[in-house]
Amino acid sequence: MSSSQNHNLHLILGGARSGKSAYAEKLATESQLSVTYIATAQVYDPEFGNRVQQHQQRRPDHWQTVEVPHKLADTLREQAAENRCLLVDCLTLWLAQCICPECAPPEGVDWPSERQALLDLLPQLPGKILLVSNEVGMGIVPLGEINRQFQDEAGRLNQAVAALCHQVTFTAAGLPLMLKG
């Protein structure tokens, strides 16, 4: 095992509606630690708002929620603690909001710096860290430059995060498949 792997880092991958978030929530509950749910989504339309609401209703009331569409590393640094479980849902929404001009990233937010800050910080974090991310590279190469950029960057991010994690799980049809750990 690489010395840069953190035994408390767990990446949970899957496609849309694969059960990845529910699995991460189950792991957070089973940790018996205080849980902080780090939600990276911004709501841009009513349908997506309904999806976010479904996630919110599923979470226990005693979990703290922090909404952070940008500067994820700063939030993780502030929230991580030895007796706490952080659940980040999800890395791909965070990525999209950093690279999509319509998402209006704040001044000074650029994807290469955001990505590097996260990768530099993850191995140092105390507590249990559950990272949810979409696996978007199993289909065809999408039409449109921003869509191809998103797919490429998501694949690179997942690979880099997986290399740092002691555990990586892929979910499909609600079933977890351990890839690493």
Contact map, one row per residue, 1 for C-alpha under 8 A:
1110100000000000000000000000000000000000000000000000000000000000000000000000000000000000000000000000000000000000000000000000000000000000000000000000000000000000000000000000000000000
1111100000000000000000000000000000000000000000000000000000000000000000000000000000000000000000000000000000000000000000000000000000000000000000000000000000000000000000000000000000000
1111110000000000000000000000000000000000000000000000000000000000000000000000000000000000000000000000000000000000000000000000000000000000000000000000000000000000000000000000000000000
0111110000000000000000000000000000000000000000000000000000000000000000000000000000000000000000000000000000000000000000000010000000000000000000000000000000000000000100000000000000000
1111111010000000000000000000000000000000000000000000000000000000000000000000000000000000000000000000000000000000000000000010000000000000000000000000000000000000001111000000000000000
0011111110000000000000000000000000000000000000000000000000000000000000000000000000000000000000000000000000000000000000000111000000000000000000000000000000000000000111000000000000000
0000111110000000000000000000000000000000000000000000000000000000000000000000000000000000000000000000000000000000000000000000000000000000000000000000000000000000000011100000000000000
0000011111000000000000000000000000000000000000000000000000000000000000000000000000000000000000000000000000000000000000000000011110000000000000000000000000000000000011000000000000000
0000111111100000000000000000000000000000000000000000000000000000000000000000000000000000000000000000000000000000000000000110000111100000000000000000000000000000000111100000000000000
0000000111110000000000000000000000000000000000000000000000000000000000000000000000000000000000000000000000000000000000000000000011100000000000000000000000000000000011111000000000000
0000000011111000000000000000000000000000000000000000000000000000000000000000000000000000000000000000000000000000000000000000000001111000000000000000000000000000110010111000000000000
0000000001111100000100010000000000000000000000000000000000000000000000000000000000000000000000000000000000000000000000000000000001111000000000000000000000000000000000011110000000000
0000000000111110000100000000000000000000000000000000000000000000000000000000000000000000000000000000000000000000000000000000000000011110000000000000000000000000000000011110000000000
0000000000011111011100000000000000000000000000000000000000000000000000000000000000000000000000000000000000000000000000000000000000001110000000000000000000000000000000000111000000000
0000000000001111110100000000000000000000000000000000000000000000000000000000000000000000000000000000000000000000000000000000000000000111000000000000000000000000000000000011000000000
0000000000000111110000000000000000000000000000000000000000000000000000000000000000000000000000000000000000000000000000000000000000000100000000000000000000000000000000000000000000000
0000000000000011111100000000000000000000000000000000000000000000000000000000000000000000000000000000000000000000000000000000000000000000000000000000000000000000000000000000100000000
0000000000000111111100000000000000000000000000000000000000000000000000000000000000000000000000000000000000000000000000000000000000000000000000000000000000000000000000000011111000000
0000000000000100111111100000000000000000000000000000000000000000000000000000000000000000000000000000000000000000000000000000000000000000000000000000000000000000000000000011111000000
0000000000011110111111110000000000000000000000000000000000000000000000000000000000000000000000000000000000000000000000000000000000010000000000000000000000000000000000000111010100000
0000000000000000001111111000000000000000000000000000000000000000000000000000000000000000100000000000000000000000000000000000000000010000000000000000000000000000000000000000000000000
0000000000000000001111111100000000000000000000000000000000000000000000000000000000000000000000000000000000000000000000000000000000000000000000000000000000000000000000000000000000000
0000000000000000001111111110000000000000000000000000000000000000000000000000000000000000000000000000000000000000000000000000000000000000000000000000000000000000000000000000010100000
0000000000010000000111111111000000000000000000000000000000000000000000000000000000000010000000000000000000000000000000000000000001110000000000000000000000000000000000000000000000000
0000000000000000000011111111100000000000000000000000000000100000000000000000000000000010000000000000000000000000000000000000000000000000000000000000000000000000000000000000000000000
0000000000000000000001111111110000000000000000000000000000000000000000000000000000000000000000000000000000000000000000000000000000000000000000000000000000000000000000000000000000000
0000000000000000000000111111111000000000000000000000000000000000000000000000000000000000000000000000000000000000000000000000000000000000000000000000000000000000000000000000000000000
0000000000000000000000011111111110100000000000000000000000000000000000000000000000001110000000000000000000000000000000000000000001000000000000000000000000000000000000000000000000000
0000000000000000000000001111111110100000000000000000000000000000000000000000000000000000000000000000000000000000000000000000000000000000000000000000000000000000000000000000000000000
0000000000000000000000000111111100000000000000000000000000000000000000000000000000000000000000000000000000000000000000000000000000000000000000000000000000000000000000000000000000000
0000000000000000000000000011111110000000000000000000000000000000000000000000000000001000000000000000000000000000000000000000000000000000000000000000000000000000000000000000000000000
0000000000000000000000000001111111000000000000000000000000000000000000000000000000000000000000000000000000000000000000000000000000000000000000000000000000000000000000000000000000000
0000000000000000000000000001101111100000000000000000000000000000000000000000000000111000000000000000000000000000000000000000000000000000000000000000000000000000000000000000000000000
0000000000000000000000000000000111110000000000000000000000000010000000000000000000111000000000000000000000000000000000000000000000000000000000000000000000000000000000000000000000000
0000000000000000000000000001100011111000000000000000000000000011000000000000000000011110000000000000000000000000000000000000000000000000000000000000000000000000000000000000000000000
0000000000000000000000000000000001111100000000000000000000000011110000000000001000011110000000000000000000000000000000000000000000000000000000000000000000000000000000000000000000000
0000000000000000000000000000000000111110000000000000000000000011110000000000000000000111100000000000000000000000000000000000000000000000000000000000000000000000000000000000000000000
0000000000000000000000000000000000011111000000000000000000000000111100000000000000000111100000000000000000000000000000000000000000000000000000000000000000000000000000000000000000000
0000000000000000000000000000000000001111100000000000000000000000111110000000000000000001110000000000000000000000000000000000000000000000000000000000000000000000000000000000000000000
0000000000000000000000000000000000000111110000000000000000000000001111000000000000000001111011000000000000000000000000000000000000000000000000000000000000000000000000000000000000000
0000000000000000000000000000000000000011111000000001000000000000001110000000000000000000010011000000000000000000000000000000000000000000000000000000000000000000000000000000000000000
0000000000000000000000000000000000000001111100000000000000000000000010000000000000000000000000000000000000000000000000000000000000000000000000000000000000000000000000000000000000000
0000000000000000000000000000000000000000111111011001000000000000000000000000000000000000000000000000000000000000000000000000000000000000000000000000000000000000000000000000000000000
0000000000000000000000000000000000000000011111011000000000000000000000000000000000000000000000000000000000000000000000000000000000000000000000000000000000000000000000000000000000000
0000000000000000000000000000000000000000001111111000000000000000000000000000000000000000000000000000000000000000000000000000000000000000000000000000000000000000000000000000000000000
0000000000000000000000000000000000000000001111111100000000000000000000000000000000000000000000000000000000000000000000000000000000000000000000000000000000000000000000000000000000000
0000000000000000000000000000000000000000000011111110000000000000000000000000000000000000000000000000000000000000000000000000000000000000000000000000000000000000000000000000000000000
0000000000000000000000000000000000000000001111111111000000000000000000000000000000000000000000000000000000000000000000000000000000000000000000000000000000000000000000000000000000000
0000000000000000000000000000000000000000001111111111100000000000000000000000000000000000000000000000000000000000000000000000000000000000000000000000000000000000000000000000000000000
0000000000000000000000000000000000000000000001111111110000000000000000000000000000000000000000000000000000000000000000000000000000000000000000000000000000000000000000000000000000000
0000000000000000000000000000000000000000000000111111111000000000000000000000000000000000000000000000000000000000000000000000000000000000000000000000000000000000000000000000000000000
0000000000000000000000000000000000000000101000011111111100000000000000000000000000000000000000000000000000000000000000000000000000000000000000000000000000000000000000000000000000000
0000000000000000000000000000000000000000000000001111111110000000000000000000000000000000000000000000000000000000000000000000000000000000000000000000000000000000000000000000000000000
0000000000000000000000000000000000000000000000000111111111000000000000000000000000000000000000000000000000000000000000000000000000000000000000000000000000000000000000000000000000000
0000000000000000000000000000000000000000000000000011111111100000000000000000000000000000000000000000000000000000000000000000000000000000000000000000000000000000000000000000000000000
0000000000000000000000000000000000000000000000000001111111100000000000000000000000000000000000000000000000000000000000000000000000000000000000000000000000000000000000000000000000000
0000000000000000000000000000000000000000000000000000111111110000000000000000000000000000000000000000000000000000000000000000000000000000000000000000000000000000000000000000000000000
0000000000000000000000000000000000000000000000000000011111110000000000000000000000000000000000000000000000000000000000000000000000000000000000000000000000000000000000000000000000000
0000000000000000000000001000000000000000000000000000001111111010000000000000000000000000000000000000000000000000000000000000000000000000000000000000000000000000000000000000000000000
0000000000000000000000000000000000000000000000000000000011111110000000000000000000000000000000000000000000000000000000000000000000000000000000000000000000000000000000000000000000000
0000000000000000000000000000000000000000000000000000000000111111000000000000000000000000000000000000000000000000000000000000000000000000000000000000000000000000000000000000000000000
0000000000000000000000000000000000000000000000000000000000011111000000000000000000000000000000000000000000000000000000000000000000000000000000000000000000000000000000000000000000000
0000000000000000000000000000000001111000000000000000000000111111100000000000000000000000000000000000000000000000000000000000000000000000000000000000000000000000000000000000000000000
0000000000000000000000000000000000111000000000000000000000001111110000000000000000000000000000000000000000000000000000000000000000000000000000000000000000000000000000000000000000000
0000000000000000000000000000000000011110000000000000000000000011111000000000000000000000000000000000000000000000000000000000000000000000000000000000000000000000000000000000000000000
0000000000000000000000000000000000011110000000000000000000000001111100000000000000000000000000000000000000000000000000000000000000000000000000000000000000000000000000000000000000000
0000000000000000000000000000000000000111100000000000000000000000111110000000000000000000000000000000000000000000000000000000000000000000000000000000000000000000000000000000000000000
0000000000000000000000000000000000000111100000000000000000000000011111110010000000000000000000000000000000000000000000000000000000000000000000000000000000000000000000000000000000000
0000000000000000000000000000000000000011110000000000000000000000001111110000000000000000000011001000000000000000000000000000000000000000000000000000000000000000000000000000000000000
0000000000000000000000000000000000000001000000000000000000000000000111110000000000000000000001001100000010001000000000000000000000000000000000000000000000000000000000000000000000000
0000000000000000000000000000000000000000000000000000000000000000000111111110000000000000000000000000000000001000010000000000000000000000000000000000000000000000000000000000000000000
0000000000000000000000000000000000000000000000000000000000000000000111111111000000000000000001000000000000000000010001000000000000000000000000000000000000000000000000000000000000000
0000000000000000000000000000000000000000000000000000000000000000000000111111100000000000000000000000000000000000010011001000000000000000000000000000000000000000000000000000000000000
0000000000000000000000000000000000000000000000000000000000000000000000111111110000000000000000000000000000000000000000000000000000000000000000000000000000000000000000000000000000000
0000000000000000000000000000000000000000000000000000000000000000000100111111111000000000000000000000000000000000000000000000000000000000000000000000000000000000000000000000000000000
0000000000000000000000000000000000000000000000000000000000000000000000011111111100000100000000000000000000000000000000000000100000000000000000000000000000000000000000000000000000000
0000000000000000000000000000000000000000000000000000000000000000000000001111111100000000000000000000000000000000000000001000100000000000000000000000000000000000000000000000000000000
0000000000000000000000000000000000000000000000000000000000000000000000000111111100000000000000000000000000000000000000000000000000000000000000000000000000000000000000000000000000000
0000000000000000000000000000000000010000000000000000000000000000000000000011111110000100000000000000000000000000000000000000000000000000000000000000000000000000000000000000000000000
0000000000000000000000000000000000000000000000000000000000000000000000000001111111011100000000000000000000000000000000000000111000000000000000000000000000000000000000000000000000000
0000000000000000000000000000000000000000000000000000000000000000000000000000001111111000000000000000000000000000000000000000111000000000000000000000000000000000000000000000000000000
0000000000000000000000000000000000000000000000000000000000000000000000000000000111110000000000000000000000000000000000000000011100000000000000000000000000000000000000000000000000000
0000000000000000000000000000000011000000000000000000000000000000000000000000000011111000000000000000000000000000000000000000001100000000000000000000000000000000000000000000000000000
0000000000000000000000000000000011110000000000000000000000000000000000000000000111111100000000000000000000000000000000000000001100000000000000000000000000000000000000000000000000000
0000000000000000000000000001001011110000000000000000000000000000000000000000000110111110000000000000000000000000000000000000001111000000000000000000000000000000000000000000000000000
0000000000000000000000000001000000111100000000000000000000000000000000000001001100011111000000000000000000000000000000000000001111000000000000000000000000000000000000000000000000000
0000000000000000000000011001000000111100000000000000000000000000000000000000000000001111100000000000000000000000000000000000000011110000000000000000000000000000000000000000000000000
0000000000000000000000000000000000001111000000000000000000000000000000000000000000000111111000000000000000000000000000000000000011110000000000000000000000000000000000000000000000000
0000000000000000000010000000000000001111000000000000000000000000000000000000000000000011111000000000000000000000000000000000000000111000000000000000000000000000000000000000000000000
0000000000000000000000000000000000000011100000000000000000000000000000000000000000000001111111000000000000000000000000000000000000111100000000000000000000000000000000000000000000000
0000000000000000000000000000000000000001000000000000000000000000000000000000000000000001111111100000000000000000000000000000000000111100000000000000000000000000000000000000000000000
0000000000000000000000000000000000000000000000000000000000000000000000000000000000000000011111110000000000000000000000000000000000001100000000000000000001000000000000000000000000000
0000000000000000000000000000000000000001100000000000000000000000000010000000000000000000011111111000000000000000000000000000000000000000000000000000000000000000000000000000000000000
0000000000000000000000000000000000000001100000000000000000000000000011010000000000000000011111111100000000000000000000000000000000000000000000000000000000000000000000000000000000000
0000000000000000000000000000000000000000000000000000000000000000000000000000000000000000001111111110000000000010000000000000000000000000000000000000010011000000000000000000000000000
0000000000000000000000000000000000000000000000000000000000000000000000000000000000000000000111111111000000000000000000000000000000000000000000000000010000000000000000000000000000000
0000000000000000000000000000000000000000000000000000000000000000000011000000000000000000000011111111001110000000000000000000000000000000000000000000000000000000000000000000000000000
0000000000000000000000000000000000000000000000000000000000000000000001000000000000000000000001111111101010001110000000000000000000000000000000000000000000000000000000000000000000000
0000000000000000000000000000000000000000000000000000000000000000000000000000000000000000000000111111100010000110000000000000000000000000000000000000010000000000000000000000000000000
0000000000000000000000000000000000000000000000000000000000000000000000000000000000000000000000011111111110000000000000000000000000000000000000000100000000000000000000000000000000000
0000000000000000000000000000000000000000000000000000000000000000000000000000000000000000000000000111111110000000000000000000000000000000000000000000000000000000000000000000000000000
0000000000000000000000000000000000000000000000000000000000000000000000000000000000000000000000000001111100000000000000000000000000000000000000000000000000000000000000000000000000000
0000000000000000000000000000000000000000000000000000000000000000000000000000000000000000000000001101111110000000000000000000000000000000000000000000000000000000000000000000000000000
0000000000000000000000000000000000000000000000000000000000000000000000000000000000000000000000001001111111000000000000000000000000000000000000000000000000000000000000000000000000000
0000000000000000000000000000000000000000000000000000000000000000000001000000000000000000000000001111101111101100000000000000000000000000000000000000000000000000000000000000000000000
0000000000000000000000000000000000000000000000000000000000000000000000000000000000000000000000000000000111111000000000000000000000000000000000000000000000000000000000000000000000000
0000000000000000000000000000000000000000000000000000000000000000000000000000000000000000000000000000000011111000000000000000000000000000000000000000000000000000000000000000000000000
0000000000000000000000000000000000000000000000000000000000000000000000000000000000000000000000000000000001111100000000000000000000000000000000000000000000000000000000000000000000000
0000000000000000000000000000000000000000000000000000000000000000000001100000000000000000000000000100000011111110110000000000000000000000000000000000000000000000000000000000000000000
0000000000000000000000000000000000000000000000000000000000000000000000000000000000000000000000000110000010011111110000000000000000000000000000000000000000000000000000000000000000000
0000000000000000000000000000000000000000000000000000000000000000000000000000000000000000000000100110000000001111111000000000000000000000000000000000000000000000000000000000000000000
0000000000000000000000000000000000000000000000000000000000000000000000000000000000000000000000000000000000000111111100000000000000000000000000000000000000000000000000000000000000000
0000000000000000000000000000000000000000000000000000000000000000000000000000000000000000000000000000000000001111111110000000000000000000000000000000000000000000000000000000000000000
0000000000000000000000000000000000000000000000000000000000000000000000111000000000000000000000000000000000001111111111000000000000000000000000000000000000000000000000000000000000000
0000000000000000000000000000000000000000000000000000000000000000000000000000000000000000000000000000000000000011111111100000000000000000000000000000000000001000000000000000000000000
0000000000000000000000000000000000000000000000000000000000000000000000000000000000000000000000000000000000000001111111110000000000000000000000000000000000000000000000000000000000000
0000000000000000000000000000000000000000000000000000000000000000000000001000000000000000000000000000000000000000111111111000000000000000000000000000000000000000000000000000000000000
0000000000000000000000000000000000000000000000000000000000000000000000011000000000000000000000000000000000000000011111111100000000000000000000000000000000000000000000000000000000000
0000000000000000000000000000000000000000000000000000000000000000000000000000000000000000000000000000000000000000001111111110000000000000000000000000000000000001100100000000000000000
0000000000000000000000000000000000000000000000000000000000000000000000000000000000000000000000000000000000000000000111111111000000000000000000000000000000000000000000000000000000000
0000000000000000000000000000000000000000000000000000000000000000000000001000100000000000000000000000000000000000000011111111100000000000000000000000000000000000000000000000000000000
0000010010000000000000000000000000000000000000000000000000000000000000000000000000000000000000000000000000000000000001111111100000000000000000000000000000000000000100000000000000000
0001110010000000000000000000000000000000000000000000000000000000000000000000000000000000000000000000000000000000000000111111100000000000000000000000000000000000000100000000000000000
0000010000000000000000000000000000000000000000000000000000000000000000000000000000000000000000000000000000000000000000011111110000000000000000000000000000000000000000000000000000000
0000000000000000000000000000000000000000000000000000000000000000000000000001100110000000000000000000000000000000000000001111111010000000000000000000000000000000000000000000000000000
0000000100000000000000000000000000000000000000000000000000000000000000000000000111000000000000000000000000000000000000000001111100000000000000000000000000000000000000000000000000000
0000000100000000000000000000000000000000000000000000000000000000000000000000000111111100000000000000000000000000000000000000111110000000000000000000000000000000000000000000000000000
0000000110000000000000000000000000000000000000000000000000000000000000000000000001111100000000000000000000000000000000000000011111000000000000000000000000000000000000000000000000000
0000000111000000000000000000000000000000000000000000000000000000000000000000000000001111000000000000000000000000000000000000101111100000000000000000000000000000000000000000000000000
0000000011110000000000010001000000000000000000000000000000000000000000000000000000001111000000000000000000000000000000000000000111110000000000000000000000000000000000000000000000000
0000000011110000000000010000000000000000000000000000000000000000000000000000000000000011111000000000000000000000000000000000000011111000000000000000000000000000000000000000000000000
0000000000111000000110010000000000000000000000000000000000000000000000000000000000000011111000000000000000000000000000000000000001111100000000000000000000000000000000000000000000000
0000000000111100000000000000000000000000000000000000000000000000000000000000000000000000111100000000000000000000000000000000000000111110000000000000000000000100000000000000000000000
0000000000001111000000000000000000000000000000000000000000000000000000000000000000000000011100000000000000000000000000000000000000011111000000000000000001000000000000000000000000000
0000000000001110000000000000000000000000000000000000000000000000000000000000000000000000000000000000000000000000000000000000000000001111110000000000000001100100000000000000000000000
0000000000000010000000000000000000000000000000000000000000000000000000000000000000000000000000000000000000000000000000000000000000000111111000000000001001100000000000000000000000000
0000000000000000000000000000000000000000000000000000000000000000000000000000000000000000000000000000000000000000000000000000000000000011111110000000001100100000000000000000000000000
0000000000000000000000000000000000000000000000000000000000000000000000000000000000000000000000000000000000000000000000000000000000000011111100000000000000000000000000000000000000000
0000000000000000000000000000000000000000000000000000000000000000000000000000000000000000000000000000000000000000000000000000000000000001111110000000000000000000000000000000000000000
0000000000000000000000000000000000000000000000000000000000000000000000000000000000000000000000000000000000000000000000000000000000000000111111000000000000000000000000000000000000000
0000000000000000000000000000000000000000000000000000000000000000000000000000000000000000000000000000000000000000000000000000000000000000101111100001000000000000000000000000000000000
0000000000000000000000000000000000000000000000000000000000000000000000000000000000000000000000000000000000000000000000000000000000000000000111110011001000000000000000000000000000000
0000000000000000000000000000000000000000000000000000000000000000000000000000000000000000000000000000000000000000000000000000000000000000000011111011000000000000000000000000000000000
0000000000000000000000000000000000000000000000000000000000000000000000000000000000000000000000000000000000000000000000000000000000000000000001111111000000000000000000000000000000000
0000000000000000000000000000000000000000000000000000000000000000000000000000000000000000000000000000000000000000000000000000000000000000000000111111100000000000000000000000000000000
0000000000000000000000000000000000000000000000000000000000000000000000000000000000000000000000000001000000000000000000000000000000000000000000011111110000000000000000000000000000000
0000000000000000000000000000000000000000000000000000000000000000000000000000000000000000000000000000000000000000000000000000000000000000000001111111111000000000000000000000000000000
0000000000000000000000000000000000000000000000000000000000000000000000000000000000000000000000000000000000000000000000000000000000000000000011111111111100000000000000000000000000000
0000000000000000000000000000000000000000000000000000000000000000000000000000000000000000000000000000000000000000000000000000000000000000000000001111111110000000000000000000000000000
0000000000000000000000000000000000000000000000000000000000000000000000000000000000000000000000110010000000000000000000000000000000000000000000000111111111000000000000000000000000000
0000000000000000000000000000000000000000000000000000000000000000000000000000000000000000000000000000000000000000000000000000000000000001100001000011111111100000000000000000000000000
0000000000000000000000000000000000000000000000000000000000000000000000000000000000000000000000000000000000000000000000000000000000000000100000000001111111110000000000000000000000000
0000000000000000000000000000000000000000000000000000000000000000000000000000000000000000000000100000000000000000000000000000000000000000000000000000111111111000000000000000000000000
0000000000000000000000000000000000000000000000000000000000000000000000000000000000000000000100100000000000000000000000000000000000000111000000000000011111111100000000000000000000000
0000000000000000000000000000000000000000000000000000000000000000000000000000000000000000000000000000000000000000000000000000000000000011100000000000001111111110000000000000000000000
0000000000000000000000000000000000000000000000000000000000000000000000000000000000000000000000000000000000000000000000000000000000000000000000000000000111111111000000000000000000000
0000000000000000000000000000000000000000000000000000000000000000000000000000000000000000000000000000000000000000001000000000000000000000000000000000000011111111100000000000000000000
0000000000000000000000000000000000000000000000000000000000000000000000000000000000000000000000000000000000000000000000000000000000001010000000000000000001111111110000000000000000000
0000000000000000000000000000000000000000000000000000000000000000000000000000000000000000000000000000000000000000000000000000000000000000000000000000000000111111111000000000000000000
0000000000000000000000000000000000000000000000000000000000000000000000000000000000000000000000000000000000000000000000100000000000000000000000000000000000011111111100000000000000000
0000000000100000000000000000000000000000000000000000000000000000000000000000000000000000000000000000000000000000000000100000000000000000000000000000000000001111111110000000000000000
0000000000100000000000000000000000000000000000000000000000000000000000000000000000000000000000000000000000000000000000000000000000000000000000000000000000000111111111110000000000000
0000100000000000000000000000000000000000000000000000000000000000000000000000000000000000000000000000000000000000000000000000000000000000000000000000000000000011111110000000000000000
0001110010000000000000000000000000000000000000000000000000000000000000000000000000000000000000000000000000000000000000100110000000000000000000000000000000000001111111000000000000000
0000111111100000000000000000000000000000000000000000000000000000000000000000000000000000000000000000000000000000000000000000000000000000000000000000000000000000111111110000000000000
0000111111000000000000000000000000000000000000000000000000000000000000000000000000000000000000000000000000000000000000000000000000000000000000000000000000000000010111110000000000011
0000001011100000000000000000000000000000000000000000000000000000000000000000000000000000000000000000000000000000000000000000000000000000000000000000000000000000010011111000000001111
0000000001111000000000000000000000000000000000000000000000000000000000000000000000000000000000000000000000000000000000000000000000000000000000000000000000000000010011111100000001111
0000000001111000000000000000000000000000000000000000000000000000000000000000000000000000000000000000000000000000000000000000000000000000000000000000000000000000000000111110000111110
0000000000011100000100000000000000000000000000000000000000000000000000000000000000000000000000000000000000000000000000000000000000000000000000000000000000000000000000011111000111100
0000000000011110011100000000000000000000000000000000000000000000000000000000000000000000000000000000000000000000000000000000000000000000000000000000000000000000000000001111111110000
0000000000000110011100000000000000000000000000000000000000000000000000000000000000000000000000000000000000000000000000000000000000000000000000000000000000000000000000000111111110000
0000000000000000111000000000000000000000000000000000000000000000000000000000000000000000000000000000000000000000000000000000000000000000000000000000000000000000000000000011111000000
0000000000000000011100100000000000000000000000000000000000000000000000000000000000000000000000000000000000000000000000000000000000000000000000000000000000000000000000000011111100000
0000000000000000011000000000000000000000000000000000000000000000000000000000000000000000000000000000000000000000000000000000000000000000000000000000000000000000000000000011111110000
0000000000000000000100100000000000000000000000000000000000000000000000000000000000000000000000000000000000000000000000000000000000000000000000000000000000000000000000001111011111000
0000000000000000000000000000000000000000000000000000000000000000000000000000000000000000000000000000000000000000000000000000000000000000000000000000000000000000000000001111001111100
0000000000000000000000000000000000000000000000000000000000000000000000000000000000000000000000000000000000000000000000000000000000000000000000000000000000000000000000111100000111111
0000000000000000000000000000000000000000000000000000000000000000000000000000000000000000000000000000000000000000000000000000000000000000000000000000000000000000000000111100000011111
0000000000000000000000000000000000000000000000000000000000000000000000000000000000000000000000000000000000000000000000000000000000000000000000000000000000000000000001111000000001111
0000000000000000000000000000000000000000000000000000000000000000000000000000000000000000000000000000000000000000000000000000000000000000000000000000000000000000000001110000000001111
